[in-house]
Amino acid sequence: MLLLAFLVFAGPAWAQRALPAEAKRGTIGERQMLPLVQLGNETRRLAPGGVIIDSNNRSITHNQLPPGSEVLYLLDRNGELLRLVILTAEERALIDSSKK
């Protein structure tokens, strides 16, 4: 019973995900061959060990990246994509409202 109560109250806390504050925002363009990813008008290379996180907070592979998705991304010191997070509608609205 105690475990059930814990899961009910802790569930919403697990649902939130931390978005990096220093990340840049972009839109995924057309599909490119691995390890390239098109962000807006520029093409970036996915860093070795680079991670792509979908809107359900799951790690996905390069070929599962949906074109037209709005993302936050982090670059490593070589200018390669280190982390790419696909934004949900709620996250996009929150980011847009915080900029105003």
Rosetta blueprint (number, residue, H / E / L):
1 M L
2 L H
3 L H
4 L H
5 A H
6 F H
7 L H
8 V H
9 F H
10 A H
11 G H
12 P H
13 A H
14 W H
15 A H
16 Q L
17 R L
18 A L
19 L L
20 P L
21 A L
22 E L
23 A L
24 K E
25 R E
26 G E
27 T E
28 I E
29 G L
30 E L
31 R L
32 Q L
33 M L
34 L L
35 P L
36 L E
37 V E
38 Q E
39 L E
40 G L
41 N L
42 E E
43 T E
44 R E
45 R E
46 L E
47 A E
48 P E
49 G E
50 G E
51 V E
52 I E
53 I E
54 D L
55 S L
56 N L
57 N L
58 R L
59 S E
60 I E
61 T L
62 H H
63 N H
64 Q H
65 L L
66 P L
67 P L
68 G L
69 S L
70 E E
71 V E
72 L E
73 Y E
74 L E
75 L E
76 D L
77 R L
78 N L
79 G L
80 E L
81 L E
82 L E
83 R E
84 L E
85 V E
86 I E
87 L L
88 T L
89 A H
90 E H
91 E H
92 R H
93 A H
94 L H
95 I H
96 D H
97 S H
98 S H
99 K H
100 K L
